Amino acid sequence: MVTTIKFLKKKSFKNAVLFTGLPGIGLVGKICVDYLLKQFNAEKVAEIYSDSFPPSVQTTKGVIDLIKDEIFYYSYKGKDFLFLAGPVQPILDPKIGSMQEHYEFAKTLVSEFKAMGVTEICTLAGINIGERRMHVVPRVVVAATSKKSLESWVSLGAVSDKPVGMISGAAGLFLGIGKEEGLEGACLMGETNARLIYGDPGAAKTVLELIIKRFGFSVEMKKMEQESKEIEKAFSQLNEQLEDQEDSPPSGLTYVR
Protein backbone atom coordinates (compact mmCIF):
# COMPACT_ATOMS: atom_id res chain seq x y z
CA MET A 1 0.00 0.00 0.00
CA VAL A 2 2.19 2.80 -1.29
CA THR A 3 1.21 6.21 -2.63
CA THR A 4 3.89 8.03 -4.60
CA ILE A 5 4.03 11.55 -6.01
CA LYS A 6 5.98 12.19 -9.18
CA PHE A 7 6.86 15.87 -9.37
CA LEU A 8 7.13 17.33 -12.84
CA LYS A 9 8.20 20.65 -11.34
CA LYS A 10 9.25 21.01 -7.72
CA LYS A 11 7.63 24.12 -6.36
CA SER A 12 6.83 25.73 -3.04
CA PHE A 13 3.87 27.98 -2.41
CA LYS A 14 2.77 30.51 0.18
CA ASN A 15 -0.52 30.07 2.06
CA ALA A 16 -1.90 28.02 -0.83
CA VAL A 17 -5.49 26.77 -0.99
CA LEU A 18 -6.03 23.21 -2.18
CA PHE A 19 -9.23 22.07 -3.92
CA THR A 20 -9.88 18.36 -4.28
CA GLY A 21 -12.31 16.94 -6.82
CA LEU A 22 -12.07 13.17 -6.97
CA PRO A 23 -14.98 10.89 -7.99
CA GLY A 24 -17.75 10.58 -5.41
CA ILE A 25 -21.52 10.89 -5.01
CA GLY A 26 -23.02 12.52 -8.10
CA LEU A 27 -19.47 13.28 -9.30
CA VAL A 28 -20.08 16.75 -7.84
CA GLY A 29 -16.50 17.47 -6.74
CA LYS A 30 -14.98 16.06 -9.91
CA ILE A 31 -17.27 18.15 -12.14
CA CYS A 32 -16.35 21.30 -10.17
CA VAL A 33 -12.58 20.87 -10.32
CA ASP A 34 -12.55 19.62 -13.92
CA TYR A 35 -14.62 22.65 -14.95
CA LEU A 36 -12.31 25.10 -13.20
CA LEU A 37 -9.24 23.50 -14.77
CA LYS A 38 -10.78 23.94 -18.23
CA GLN A 39 -11.29 27.63 -17.45
CA PHE A 40 -7.87 28.30 -15.95
CA ASN A 41 -4.50 28.06 -17.58
CA ALA A 42 -3.38 25.80 -14.74
CA GLU A 43 0.02 24.15 -14.74
CA LYS A 44 0.36 20.44 -14.00
CA VAL A 45 3.03 20.05 -11.33
CA ALA A 46 2.71 16.44 -10.19
CA GLU A 47 1.21 13.01 -10.83
CA ILE A 48 -0.02 10.63 -8.12
CA TYR A 49 0.19 6.84 -8.27
CA SER A 50 -1.06 4.45 -5.62
CA ASP A 51 -1.35 0.73 -4.99
CA SER A 52 -4.81 1.50 -3.61
CA PHE A 53 -6.11 2.52 -7.05
CA PRO A 54 -8.00 -0.04 -9.15
CA PRO A 55 -5.64 -2.54 -10.83
CA SER A 56 -6.12 -0.95 -14.24
CA VAL A 57 -4.36 1.16 -16.82
CA GLN A 58 -5.64 4.07 -18.88
CA THR A 59 -5.52 4.05 -22.66
CA THR A 60 -5.43 7.25 -24.72
CA LYS A 61 -5.59 6.72 -28.46
CA GLY A 62 -4.25 3.23 -27.89
CA VAL A 63 -1.35 4.32 -25.67
CA ILE A 64 -1.23 2.76 -22.19
CA ASP A 65 -0.37 4.58 -18.97
CA LEU A 66 -0.77 3.70 -15.31
CA ILE A 67 -3.94 5.15 -13.86
CA LYS A 68 -3.17 8.32 -11.89
CA ASP A 69 -4.45 11.49 -10.28
CA GLU A 70 -2.85 14.87 -10.95
CA ILE A 71 -2.01 18.11 -9.14
CA PHE A 72 -2.35 21.46 -10.90
CA TYR A 73 -1.21 24.94 -9.91
CA TYR A 74 -2.92 28.26 -10.60
CA SER A 75 -2.10 31.77 -9.40
CA TYR A 76 -4.90 34.32 -9.16
CA LYS A 77 -4.43 37.89 -7.97
CA GLY A 78 -1.22 36.97 -6.22
CA LYS A 79 -2.66 33.96 -4.36
CA ASP A 80 -1.63 30.33 -4.93
CA PHE A 81 -4.18 27.60 -5.61
CA LEU A 82 -3.67 23.86 -6.09
CA PHE A 83 -6.14 21.41 -7.58
CA LEU A 84 -6.20 17.65 -7.05
CA ALA A 85 -8.00 16.07 -9.98
CA GLY A 86 -8.31 12.62 -11.48
CA PRO A 87 -10.43 9.57 -12.20
CA VAL A 88 -9.81 7.55 -9.02
CA GLN A 89 -9.46 7.40 -5.26
CA PRO A 90 -9.12 4.33 -3.00
CA ILE A 91 -12.26 2.18 -3.20
CA LEU A 92 -14.69 2.32 -0.27
CA ASP A 93 -15.41 -1.40 -0.25
CA PRO A 94 -13.81 -3.59 2.45
CA LYS A 95 -14.35 -6.64 0.25
CA ILE A 96 -12.01 -5.17 -2.36
CA GLY A 97 -9.47 -3.11 -0.44
CA SER A 98 -8.23 -2.39 3.05
CA MET A 99 -9.48 0.66 4.95
CA GLN A 100 -5.82 1.23 5.80
CA GLU A 101 -5.27 2.22 2.18
CA HIS A 102 -7.43 5.30 2.62
CA TYR A 103 -5.36 6.54 5.55
CA GLU A 104 -2.05 5.88 3.79
CA PHE A 105 -3.29 7.75 0.69
CA ALA A 106 -4.59 10.74 2.66
CA LYS A 107 -1.63 10.96 5.08
CA THR A 108 0.91 10.85 2.24
CA LEU A 109 -0.82 13.61 0.28
CA VAL A 110 -1.64 15.86 3.23
CA SER A 111 1.95 15.67 4.42
CA GLU A 112 3.21 16.60 0.95
CA PHE A 113 0.68 19.40 0.52
CA LYS A 114 1.70 20.90 3.86
CA ALA A 115 5.36 20.76 2.84
CA MET A 116 4.45 22.53 -0.41
CA GLY A 117 2.89 25.43 1.49
CA VAL A 118 -0.81 24.55 1.58
CA THR A 119 -2.57 26.07 4.60
CA GLU A 120 -6.22 25.51 3.63
CA ILE A 121 -7.99 22.51 2.08
CA CYS A 122 -11.39 22.65 0.38
CA THR A 123 -12.71 19.20 -0.47
CA LEU A 124 -15.60 19.27 -2.95
CA ALA A 125 -18.14 16.47 -2.85
CA GLY A 126 -21.79 15.46 -3.07
CA ILE A 127 -24.25 14.59 -0.33
CA ASN A 128 -27.07 12.15 -1.06
CA ILE A 129 -30.58 13.46 -0.41
CA GLY A 130 -32.28 10.72 -2.43
CA GLU A 131 -35.39 11.39 -4.48
CA ARG A 132 -35.81 14.82 -2.88
CA ARG A 133 -33.14 16.03 -5.32
CA MET A 134 -35.78 15.83 -8.07
CA HIS A 135 -37.97 18.42 -6.37
CA VAL A 136 -35.59 20.98 -4.87
CA VAL A 137 -32.88 23.41 -5.86
CA PRO A 138 -29.68 21.84 -4.46
CA ARG A 139 -28.00 23.55 -1.53
CA VAL A 140 -24.36 23.41 -0.44
CA VAL A 141 -23.91 21.68 2.90
CA VAL A 142 -20.68 22.53 4.68
CA ALA A 143 -18.62 20.88 7.42
CA ALA A 144 -15.36 22.48 8.53
CA THR A 145 -12.33 21.94 10.73
CA SER A 146 -13.13 24.95 12.92
CA LYS A 147 -16.07 27.09 13.93
CA LYS A 148 -14.44 30.12 12.30
CA SER A 149 -14.09 28.34 8.95
CA LEU A 150 -17.63 26.98 9.20
CA GLU A 151 -19.11 30.41 9.86
CA SER A 152 -17.20 31.98 6.97
CA TRP A 153 -18.81 29.55 4.49
CA VAL A 154 -22.26 29.82 6.09
CA SER A 155 -22.08 33.61 5.76
CA LEU A 156 -21.67 33.11 1.99
CA GLY A 157 -24.75 30.89 1.67
CA ALA A 158 -23.72 27.36 2.63
CA VAL A 159 -25.86 25.53 5.18
CA SER A 160 -24.83 23.57 8.24
CA ASP A 161 -27.93 21.67 9.34
CA LYS A 162 -26.45 18.23 10.04
CA PRO A 163 -25.96 17.89 13.84
CA VAL A 164 -24.19 14.55 13.34
CA GLY A 165 -22.77 12.99 10.18
CA MET A 166 -19.90 11.25 8.44
CA ILE A 167 -17.83 12.13 5.38
CA SER A 168 -16.26 9.10 3.75
CA GLY A 169 -13.17 8.77 1.60
CA ALA A 170 -10.61 11.38 0.66
CA ALA A 171 -13.08 14.27 1.04
CA GLY A 172 -13.28 13.55 4.77
CA LEU A 173 -9.84 12.15 5.58
CA PHE A 174 -7.94 15.03 3.96
CA LEU A 175 -9.67 17.37 6.38
CA GLY A 176 -9.45 15.17 9.47
CA ILE A 177 -5.75 14.46 8.96
CA GLY A 178 -5.14 18.02 7.83
CA LYS A 179 -6.67 19.36 11.04
CA GLU A 180 -4.23 17.25 13.05
CA GLU A 181 -1.44 18.83 10.98
CA GLY A 182 -2.68 22.35 11.73
CA LEU A 183 -4.39 22.98 8.38
CA GLU A 184 -7.73 24.77 8.06
CA GLY A 185 -10.36 23.27 5.82
CA ALA A 186 -13.93 22.63 4.81
CA CYS A 187 -15.93 20.11 2.83
CA LEU A 188 -18.46 21.68 0.46
CA MET A 189 -21.14 19.15 -0.43
CA GLY A 190 -23.69 19.76 -3.16
CA GLU A 191 -27.04 18.08 -2.55
CA THR A 192 -27.53 15.32 -5.10
CA ASN A 193 -28.85 11.80 -5.66
CA ALA A 194 -26.44 8.86 -5.42
CA ARG A 195 -28.17 7.27 -8.42
CA LEU A 196 -26.84 10.04 -10.71
CA ILE A 197 -23.77 8.02 -11.59
CA TYR A 198 -23.09 10.13 -14.70
CA GLY A 199 -22.94 13.31 -12.68
CA ASP A 200 -25.07 16.14 -11.34
CA PRO A 201 -24.02 19.45 -12.94
CA GLY A 202 -26.85 21.22 -11.10
CA ALA A 203 -25.34 20.39 -7.71
CA ALA A 204 -21.85 21.16 -9.03
CA LYS A 205 -23.04 24.59 -10.18
CA THR A 206 -24.18 25.54 -6.67
CA VAL A 207 -20.79 24.53 -5.24
CA LEU A 208 -18.91 26.45 -7.94
CA GLU A 209 -20.95 29.59 -7.33
CA LEU A 210 -20.03 29.49 -3.65
CA ILE A 211 -16.33 29.04 -4.45
CA ILE A 212 -16.45 31.97 -6.88
CA LYS A 213 -18.13 34.11 -4.23
CA ARG A 214 -15.40 33.27 -1.72
CA PHE A 215 -12.30 33.56 -3.90
CA GLY A 216 -13.48 35.93 -6.65
CA PHE A 217 -12.45 33.70 -9.56
CA SER A 218 -13.38 34.88 -13.05
CA VAL A 219 -15.24 31.88 -14.46
CA GLU A 220 -17.44 31.61 -17.54
CA MET A 221 -20.47 29.70 -16.26
CA LYS A 222 -22.50 29.48 -19.47
CA LYS A 223 -21.81 25.81 -20.20
CA MET A 224 -22.31 24.79 -16.57
CA GLU A 225 -25.61 26.70 -16.46
CA GLN A 226 -26.75 24.97 -19.64
CA GLU A 227 -25.94 21.51 -18.29
CA SER A 228 -27.63 22.40 -15.01
CA LYS A 229 -30.82 23.46 -16.81
CA GLU A 230 -30.82 20.23 -18.81
CA ILE A 231 -30.74 18.00 -15.74
CA GLU A 232 -33.38 20.10 -13.95
CA LYS A 233 -35.53 19.84 -17.09
CA ALA A 234 -35.07 16.06 -17.07
CA PHE A 235 -36.18 15.96 -13.41
CA SER A 236 -39.25 18.04 -14.24
CA GLN A 237 -40.22 15.76 -17.13
CA LEU A 238 -39.74 12.67 -14.97
CA ASN A 239 -41.94 14.15 -12.25
CA GLU A 240 -44.67 14.82 -14.81
CA GLN A 241 -44.45 11.25 -16.05
CA LEU A 242 -44.73 9.91 -12.50
CA GLU A 243 -47.75 12.14 -11.80
CA ASP A 244 -49.42 10.93 -15.01
CA GLN A 245 -48.83 7.33 -13.97
CA GLU A 246 -50.35 8.01 -10.56
CA ASP A 247 -53.47 9.46 -12.22
CA SER A 248 -53.81 6.50 -14.60
CA PRO A 249 -55.44 3.19 -13.60
CA PRO A 250 -52.83 0.51 -12.81
CA SER A 251 -51.90 -1.98 -15.46
CA GLY A 252 -49.19 -4.58 -15.00
CA LEU A 253 -46.56 -3.22 -12.61
CA THR A 254 -47.96 -1.04 -9.86
CA TYR A 255 -44.71 0.62 -8.88
CA VAL A 256 -41.87 2.49 -10.54
CA ARG A 257 -38.19 1.79 -10.00
N, C-alpha and C positions, 0 to 999 in steps of 0.2 A: 504494500500500500504506500506508494510514493508519488508525491506531486512535485513536478519540476517546472521551473520557469526558465524559459529560454529568452534572454534579453537580446533584442535586435539593436537597441541603443540603450546604454546605461545612463539613466538620468536621475536627478534628484529634484524634488519639487518643494514648494513652500506652502504650508497650510492648504494642501490640495484636498478637493472633495472627490470622493469616489462614488460612481453610480454603478450598480450591478444590475444586469438584465439577463439572467439565465432562464431557461425554460421552466415554466411552472403553471399554476392554474390559469387557464384562459390565455396563456402566453403573454400576459399583460406587461410584465417587466421586459421581456425580450422585445416586444413590439416597440416599447418606449425607447429603449437604448438603440435598437437598430435604426429607428426613425431619426433620432438625434444624430447618429453617426453618418447617415446619408446627407443630413443638412450641413454638418460641420466638416471642415477640412482637417479631420483628426488624423493624427500620426500614430501608426501602430508601433508600439515600443516593446511588446513582449508576446510570447506565445506560451500557453499553459498546457502541459500534458500530465495525465494522471492515470495510475493503475485502476482508479475507481471509476473511470469512464467505461462505457459499454465497450466490449471487445470487438471493435469495428474500425474500419478505415473510411475516410471520405474519398470520393472520386470526383474530380472536376475535369470534364472533357476527356475522360478516360485515364487521367493521371491520379495515382493513389498517394494519399498522405494520411498520416496518423490523425485521428480525430483530436481536435484541440479547441480550447477557448483562447481569446485574445484580449490584450489590454491596449487601449488607445489613449492618446493624450491630446488635450485641447486647451488652449489658453484663450480666455475671454475677459477683456477689460482688465488685464493684468493679473487675473486669478487663474490658478491651475486646476484643471479638471481631468480625472481619469475615468475611463469607462471599461468595465469588464463585460465582454459580450461573447456569445458563442452558442453552439447547439446543444451543449450537454452540461450536466452536473452529476455528482454521484447519485445513484438510484435509491429512492426511498422505498426499498422493498427488502426486508430482512431475509427473504428466501433467495435473493439474488446476490446481495452484497452485505458486508458488515457495516453496522452503524459506526464503527470506528473509522471507516473511510471518510465519513462526513467531517469528523473532527480533524483528521489529518489534513484534509483538503482545505478546510477553513483556517486552521491554525497556520499552515504554511503560507497561505495568501495574505492573511491579516498581518502576520509578522513582516512579510516583504513589503506590503503597502505602507506600514508604519515606517519602515526603514527608508522608503522612497519619499516620505514627507506627507503622507495622507494624515489628516487630523479629523476628518468627518466622512462617514460612510452613509450613503443613501441606497438602501436596497429597494428595488422596485418589484412588485409582485401583484398577484391577484388574490382576492378572498372570495370564497364560494358562498353565494347567497341563494343558490338553487333556482327554482323556477321564478322567484320574485324578480330576478334580473330581467325577465321579459316584460315587466310592468312598470319598472322604475328607472329614473335617470341614475346611473351609477354614481356613488359617492367615492371619496378617497378616505379609507380608514387608516389611521396612523398609530404606530406604537414606537416609542423612542427610548433611548438609553438614559434620559434624564427628564425631569419635569420641565426644565427650561427649554430643551429641544422640542418636547411634545407641545408645549404652549405656543412656540414659534410657528409650528405647522398648523395648529388649530386656528391661530389668528389669521391664517391665509385661506382657510376654508376646509381644511381636513377635519374629520370627525374622530373622536375617541370615545366610543360608546360600548366598548367591550371590557367589562370589569375584569374578566379572566379569559385567557386564550393561549394559544400556542402558535408559533410560526415555525414551520418545518423547513429543513434543508438549508441551503446556503443563505437564503434571505434572512433567516433567523440567526444562524450560527455566526455569520460575519459580525453581526451586531453584538451578540452575547460575548463572544471572544474579544471583539474590539473594545467593548466596555471594560473588560478586565485589563486591557492594554492601555487604557486611558483615552480611547478614541470616542468622540461623540458620534451619534448616529440615529437614524430613524428608518423604519420600514413603511413605505407608502404602498398601500394595497387598494387597487381598484376593484370595486364590487363586480363580480362576474358569476358565470355559471361553469362549474367544472366540466360540463359536457361540451363546452365550446373548445374542442381540442384543436381546431384550426385557428383559434385566436379570437379575441374580443377587442377590436379597435375602439369601440365606444368607451370601454373601461380604460384603455390605454390613453385615450384622449384626455380624460379627466385628470389622470396622473400627470401627463405632460403639461397641461395647463397650470397645474399647481407648481411644478418645477420651474416653469417659465416665470411665474409670478414671484417665486422666491429668488431666482438667480438672474432674471432679466435677459435670458437668452433671446436672440433674434431668430425665430423659427417660423418658417412658412408652413402653416397648418392646413392648407387647402386639401391636400390629398388625405390627411388623417381625418378631416371633417367629412370628406366624401365617403370614406370607408365606414366611419361611424354612423352616418345617415343610412347607409345601405344595411347595416346590421340591425339598426333600430326599425327600419322599414320591414325587414324580414320578420322581426319579432311581432310587429303590428299585424302583418298578414297572417302569421301563425295563430295569433290570438283570435282573429276574425274567423279563421277556419275552425278553431276549437269551439267558439261560440255557436257557429252554424251547426256543428255536430251535436252540441248540447240541445239545440232547438229541434233537431230532426229526430224522428222515431228511431230507436235502435234497430240495427240490422247486422247480424254477424257479431263481430267483436263489440263489446260494450265499454271498452276503455281504450285510451290512447297511450302509447309508449313513446 
